[in-house]
Amino acid sequence: MKRWRHHWHRGDLGFVGLVMGTLVLIGLVLDTAPTPQQGSSWRRIDLQQFRAYLDEGRLSDHEATWYHPKEAP
């Protein structure tokens, strides 16, 4: 008859404890993270500051000219 039970070694319990502790910490971090808003990402844009930059002329409201590759002659 084959043995289906695993014989635990000295380091096995420590490894299982490390994995369980890691999973608990990941769960705590994910649970305490602020809830993202609809359509948002990790980057937050300050729209008032962005609009002020546009009004001051520090930014332009059109696409950059360097963005499009130049055509070969």
C-alpha positions in Angstrom: 0.0 0.0 0.0 1.4 3.4 -1.0 1.8 6.1 1.5 -0.3 9.2 0.7 0.8 11.1 3.7 3.8 13.5 3.4 6.4 13.2 6.1 7.0 16.7 7.3 10.6 17.8 7.6 12.1 20.5 9.9 11.9 23.4 7.3 8.4 22.5 5.9 6.5 24.1 8.7 8.5 27.3 8.5 8.0 27.5 4.8 4.2 27.0 5.2 4.2 29.7 7.8 6.1 32.1 5.6 3.7 31.5 2.7 0.7 32.0 5.0 2.2 35.2 6.5 2.8 36.6 3.0 -0.7 35.9 1.9 -2.1 37.5 5.0 0.1 40.6 4.4 -1.0 40.8 0.8 -4.6 40.5 1.9 -4.2 43.3 4.4 -2.6 45.6 1.9 -5.3 45.0 -0.7 -8.0 45.4 1.9 -6.7 48.8 3.2 -5.9 50.3 -0.2 -8.2 53.2 -1.2 -11.0 52.2 -3.5 -10.3 53.4 -7.0 -12.8 55.6 -8.7 -14.6 54.7 -11.9 -12.2 55.1 -14.9 -9.2 56.1 -12.8 -5.7 54.7 -12.6 -2.9 55.0 -10.1 -2.0 58.4 -11.6 -4.1 61.3 -10.4 -4.3 64.5 -12.6 -4.8 67.8 -10.9 -7.2 69.3 -13.4 -7.1 72.8 -11.9 -3.3 72.9 -12.2 -3.5 71.4 -15.7 -5.9 74.1 -16.8 -3.8 76.7 -15.2 -0.7 75.5 -17.2 -2.8 75.6 -20.4 -4.0 79.1 -19.7 -0.4 80.3 -18.9 0.9 78.9 -22.1 3.2 76.4 -20.4 1.4 73.6 -22.2 -0.3 73.6 -25.5 -3.7 72.1 -26.3 -2.6 70.4 -29.5 -0.6 67.3 -30.3 3.2 67.7 -30.4 4.7 68.2 -33.8 7.6 65.8 -33.1 5.2 63.0 -32.4 4.6 62.2 -36.1 7.6 60.6 -37.9 8.9 62.6 -40.8 8.3 61.1 -44.3 11.4 60.2 -46.3 12.0 62.4 -49.3 
